[in-house]
Amino acid sequence: MYFLIAEMALVDHMYQTSLAQFLSLFDQSINTAAQSPITSKRIQAIIDNLTWIAFRFVSKGLFNTHKLLFVLQLALKIDMKKGIVSGNEFSAFVKGGAALDITQVKARPFAWLPDAAWLNVVALSSVSIFTALPQQIASSGEVWRKWYDEEEPEKADLPAEYQGKLNMFQKMLLVRALREDRAMLAAMDYIVESLGERFGESSAADLEESIDQAGPTTPLVFLLSLGSDPSSIIDTLAKKRKIDLKYISMGQGQEVHARRLIGVGLKNGGWVQISNSHLGLKFMSEIETILMAAREEENINQNFRLILTTEPHEKFPIGLLQMSIKLTNEPPTGCRAGLRRSYQLLTQDTLEAVDKPQWLPLVYVIAFIHTTVQERRKYGPLGFCIPYEFGTPDFSSSIQFLQTYLYSLDPRK
């Protein structure tokens, strides 16, 4: 599993993970796995627990576009090890018909079948269970076109030749061959079937959990994307815990102040947030040296936390990335996960701030609308005058405006 995690650094330089971090997760999985006097059950419990712990640790530091890639690779590696997925099937899934030439294969039997889909079908026929697939499509065109035209073919019944005879991965192969636009949705069904439903749920990184997991010499690195500033979340959590939070943004001449804040924090505690760390890459290397030296000292304050925010940068120090806990702050996919994240931005004091019956229902409405418009960001400016991110500050401002408005209402109403 460690090699799979390490390979994510090939996708993005910022995904660097060290063997020491993985071994720490391994120790944690042993300590928290269900106990059993039966050796085989105890080993399986540790394996399942390690898979879940490692998945959560890595996925909270991945951008949304890469999370599905990681969990799909995880499911495939496990199933290939178990023998559920063969090497030939894996190759057919990855390559499809990309290596074939449409002029060198048998002509497609119907005009409604795109060339790319037909090449995928021909390539898939190299898998034993699909050997007769090209001939079956040619001889039963109406049946296959009906399935091809389904709005959700991954959920529809397959033609009779395959209905009830394929496992979830083989069904995904068929969807990937003929309806490539639905392949990722079929992949999600496969992930849930292979690993469990909790691996298929999209969730935002839990800052509170990560703060507790980190130590004074383990920095938290927020990987920034457009409109994903985590400052308000960090500030809210610091106020909730009554922690002294010092903030500084990197730029020309800011290294001196940042160095002083870290030194004071290691001695007296508190949190230090250094924003836009990619603007001070040389100082990031210095931070790595400071934290490594602090690990050898005994008098550092255990309540100190260092939080860095940075845009992805290929020259960001690898050592600092490998010793850190990485987080992203992008909105999660799906309304349920989005609503959960929106409510995580609200403290209990905020929810109890207004003693009016309209308050909580209207907070829910704002959270629901915020989640909806964030889900629509994938369509770009469609439906709006200009492209807009609808980020966390917009949600916080809307809640604040609502609170102010309700305070101003006549108390008799």
N, C-alpha and C positions, 0 to 999 in steps of 0.2 A: 504493500500500500504506500510506503514511503516514496518509492520510485514514481508512482502515479502522481503523488502530491508534488514531488520535485519537478516533474515534467511540466507542471503548470507555469513554471518560470519561462518556458519556451513560448507560451502564449502571450505573457506580459512580464517584463522585467521586474515589476513590483511584486510579483507573486513568489518571491524567494522564500524558501522554508528550509530550516536547518534540520539535520538529523537529531540534534539535541532536543529541539522542540517536539519532534515526533516521539522520541523516547520518553519525554515527559508525559505526553498523551497516553503512551502505552502503560506507563506506571499508574496513571490516573484510571485507566480502564480496568486494570487489575484490581485496584482498591475499591472501585465502585460497582463492579459487575456482581450479579446475583451469585450467592454462595450455593454450592451443591456438593454433597459427599461423593457423587458420581463424577469421575474424572472427565468423561466425554461431555457431560452437560456443563461442567464448570468451564471447560475450554471453549465450548460453543458460546457460552454466556460472555466470556471475555472477548471473543472475536466479534460478536454482535455489538457489544458495548464500545469496543475500539472503533468499529466501522462508523457508528453513530457519532462518537466524540470527535473523531478525525474529520468526518464530513462537516460537522457544525463549525469546527475550528477553521477549516479552510474556506468554506463557502461564505462565511461572514466577511471575508476579505476579498471576495471576487465581485467584479462588476456583473450586473444582471445578464449581460450578453454571454458571459462565460460560465455562469452557474450550471446551466443545463448541460453544457459540454462536460463539465467536471463530474456531475452525478451520473451522466450516461456512461462515461468512461469507467466510473467506479462499478456500476452494475455489470458492464460488459466484462471487465477484468475478473470479477467474482464468478460470473456464470461460465466464463471460459475455463476458469480453474476447476469448476465443478463438472465441466463436460456438458453443460446444458447448451452452450453455444459453441459450434465448431469453428475452426479456423477458416474454413471455406465460407461459412455463413457470414463471419465477421468481414472477410474480404469483400463479399458481395454487397454488404451494407455500406462499407466505406467507399468502394470504387464505383459501384453501379455499372453503368454502361459507358463510362467516360473513356475507356481504352478502346472501344469499338468504333468502326467506321460504318456509317449508314449505307454506304455503297458496297460494302463487303459482306453484308449479312442478308438473309432472306428478307424480301420486301415486306413492309408492314401490311397486314391484311385489311385494315379499315382506315378511312380518312380521318375518323374522329380520334384516332390514337396518334398522339404526337411522336415525332421521330425519337426524341429523347426518352420517352416512356418505352417505346419499342426496343431501343437499345438496352434499357435497364432490364426488360423482360428477357431478352436473349441472354444477357449476362447472368441473370438470376437462374436460368435453366441449368447452370453448372452446379447448382445445389441439388442434391439428390431428390429431395421431396418435390422440387419444382421442375424436374426434367421435362415433363410434358406440357409445361405452362404455355409456350408459344402455340403449340397445336391446339390446346384447349381453348385459348382465346380465339384462334382462327375459326374453330368449329362451332363456338357458342358466342358469337359476337354480341347478340342482343342481351344475353345474360350478363356478360362482362361490361357492356356499356352501361347497363342499369346500375351496376355497382360503381362503376367509374364516375357516373354522374351524381352519386350520392353527395349530399352536403357534408356529411360526416362519415366517410367510408371506413374510418378506423373503428367506428362503433356499429356499423351496419353488418348484417349477416353476409358472409362470403358466398360466392358461387358454390354449388353443391359439391364440387370436387374437393373443396378445402374446408368447408364448414365443419367445425368441431375436430379437425385433424391437425391443426397447427397450434404450436405454443405461441405465447405473446410476442416473442422475438421474431418468429417466422411470419406472423401476421404483420409485424412492423416492416419486415422485408418486402412484403407484397405491397403495402401502402407506399413505401419508399420508392418502389419500382414504377408503379402506375400513377400515383398521386403524390408527387414529391412535395407539393405545397402543404400536405397534411402530415409529413413525416415527423416533424418535431412533436406534434400532438400525439401521434402514435408512440413516439419515444417516451413521452411522459407516462402513458399507460403502461408501457413496458417497465419503466423505472419503479412505478408503484407496485406492479406485480412481482418484480424481482426483489426489491429492497424493503418495501413497505410504504404505506401511505404517507408517513411522516417525512420521508425523503422527497416526496413529490410536492410538498407544500412550500410555497415561497414565503420567507420571513425576513424581516429586517434584522440587522445586527443589534444585539442587546448590549448597550454600552455599560449598563450597571453590572451585568455578568462579567464583561471583559475587564472592567475596572477591578473587580474582585479577583479575577484570574491573574491579572498582571501584578508585578511587584515594583518596588522602587527603582529597580534597574532594568525593567522590561517596559519599554515605551509602547504606547498605543499609536499606530500610524493610520490616520484616516486618508484613504485614497479618494481624491476629489474628482467629481465629474460636473458637468454644467448644471448649476442650480442645486448643488448638494452640500451646502455649507453646514457642518454639524455644530457650529458654535452655540446655537440656541439650546440644543439638546445637552451639550456639555455644561452650559451655564445653569440650566434647570436642575440637572443632577447634582451639581456642586451646591446649589442653594438648598436642595432637599436634604443633603447630608451635612449642611453647614460647614462646608470645606472652603478654605480660602483659595480662590482661583486667580492666578495671575496670567495675563494675556499679553502676547507680543506678536507682531507680524514681521516676518523677515523682510529685509530690505537693506539698503546701503547704511552701514554703521550700526545695525541692530545687534550684531554678534556680541558686543560688549554687554549690553543689557540682558540678552538671553543667557549668556554665560553666568552672569551674576544671579539671575533668577533660579537657574538650575542649582547653583552652589548653595543658595539659601534654602531651596526646597529640600535638597538632600540632607541638610542639617536640621531644619525646623519642620519639615512636612509641608502639606498643601499640594495643590496641583498647579502645573505650569503648562499652558497651551501655547505652542509656537505654530503660528499659521503661515501658510505659503512657504513651507520649508524648501521647496524646489528652487527658491530664489537665493538660498544660501547653502549650496551643496558642499562647499569646503567646510563650513561650520558643522554640517551633518556628520562629516567624518570625525570632527573633533568631539561631537556628542557621543559617538560610538566609543571613543577612547575614554571619555569621562565616565561613562556608565560601566565599561569593563573594569576600570580602576576602582570604581565604587563597590563592585562586587567583592573586592578583597578587603574592604573595610568593615568594621564591626559597629561603627557608631552612626550609620546612616539611618534616617527616620523612615520607618516602614510605611508611613502614611503618604509618602511622596509618590506622585504619579506624573509622568511626562507624556503629554499628548501632542502629537505632531499632525498637521494637516498638509497634504502635498498633492500636487498634480503628478500623474505618472511621468517619470523622467528616466531615460535609459542610463544616466550617469549617477542616479541616486545610490549611495553606498550600499553594497550588497550585505556587508556585515551588519549594518543597522537594521536592514529589512529582516535578516535571518534571526535577529534577537528580539524582534518586535511582534506584537499582536496586531494584525492588520484588519481594518474595518472599512466597509463602504457605507455610504449613507443614501444610496439610491432608493426611490420608492419601490417596495416589493411588488411583484406581479399578482394581480387578483384583488377583487374588492374586499374579501374577508381579511387578507393580509394587510391591505392598505388601510382599512378601518382600524385594525389592531395597532398599526404603527402610528396613525393619527392620534389615537387615544394615549399612546405611550408618551406623546409630547405634552400631555396635560397632567398636571399634578393634582393630587386630591384637593388641595387648597383651591385650585382653579375651579374644579367641579362643584365645590361647595361655596364659591364666592358670591353667588347671587341667590337670594332667598325668594325666588319667584318660580311659579310652576312652569313658565315658558322656557326657562333657562336650559335645562338638560335636553328637552326635545330639540331645541334650536341648535345646541352644540352638536347633537347627533346629525342634524340636517347639514350643518357646515362641514362636518367630518365626511359625510357621505358625498357631498358635492365635490369636496377637495379630492377624495379618492377617485371619483368618476373622471374629473378633468385630468388628473395625473395619468389615469389609464389611457385617456385619449391622446396623450402626447405622442404616441407612436404614429399617429396620423399627421403629425406636423401642424401646420397652420389651418388645416381643413376645419371649417366651421368657426374660425376666429379671424379677427381682422389682421392680427400679426402673430407670429410664433411666440409663445410664452411658456415659461417653465412651470408655473404654479408650484413653487417650492414651499419649504417649511415656513419662511417668513410671511408668506401670503396667508397661510393657515393661522399662524399666531396673531397676525394683524386682524384677521376677520373675527377671531374669538375675542380679542381685546375691544374691537369696535362694538360687537354685540353686548359685551359686558357693560361698556360705557352707556350704550343706548338703554339697556334695561334699568340701569341705575337712575337714568333721567326720567323714566316713566312716572306718571302720577301713581303713588302707592295705593290709591283707591281703585286703580284699574287692574 
